[in-house]
Amino acid sequence: MRLINQFRLQFKSTVDNVAFARVAVAAFASQQDYTLNDLEEIKVAVSEAVTNAIVHGYGGDEEQEVELRVSLTEDGIEISISDTGRGIEDINTALQPAYSSDPERMGLGFVFMQSFMDKFQVESTPGEGTTVLLFKKVNYISDGPEN
């Protein structure tokens, strides 16, 4: 997979930065031939991952930081969202639909990430943090048969 472009951002773990992260990733992804639907799916997945870092990783502590790494390759977009917060005790349980460590939340974030992205992975160590890895392949739009 040949790297085309990449960026890294670190930002405070405030809810206001969820929208910032999703727009930044979508703008960057638009360098590829993604459909509007693809871009919406990428934005939702990023929103959910960043929200999880803020709400579950840091418990709303706005003085912490979330790290966002994005790479465009010839195959698609790779996205990594990391926190150094609480971590996840049992990833298999956390991945179950409607599970949430916060009873006020719906528990569908991982479900959305899994369904909207082509690859999805969660790496977590309790007490050290969590990284969510997302990948969406790009389907190049053809102008018709080549002559």
Secondary structure, DSSP 8 states (H G I E B T S, - for coil): --EEEEEEEEEE--THHHHHHHHHHHHHHTTS---HHHHHHHHHHHHHHHHHIIIIISTT-TTSEEEEEEEEESSEEEEEEEE-SS--S-HHHHTSTT--SSTTS-S-HHHHHHHHSSEEEEEEETTTEEEEEEEEE------S---
